Amino acid sequence: MVTNKPSYIKAKELWTSGMSMKRIAYECDININTLTYWTYVHREDFPARKKQTVLNSEQRNEVINLHNSGMHYQEIADKFGVHRNTIGKIVRLNND
């Protein structure tokens, strides 16, 4: 049974925390296709998530502060589990 695998258990926890599928696959060292299969077959462990804003306003403010303190987009993106382009958009919108 898949549920005894450490990577499955970790993926389930990260899914519940709201992390992106790409990031979960990376963190669990599994193929994203494997994760997609798990989320489809084991819906009780991977319930559908509500569509949400990628980062809330508090997190966006933290992104701006981290960027102003000299952190690079990729470092900030890794911290929040999002793509570096997301960070770039937040920073650019703040500068406008």
Secondary structure, 3 states (H helix, E strand, C coil): CHHHCHHHHHHHHHHHHCCCHHHHHHHHCCCHHHHHHHHHHCCCCCCCCCCCCCCCHHHHHHHHHHHHCCCCHHHHHHHHCCCHHHHHHHHHHHHC
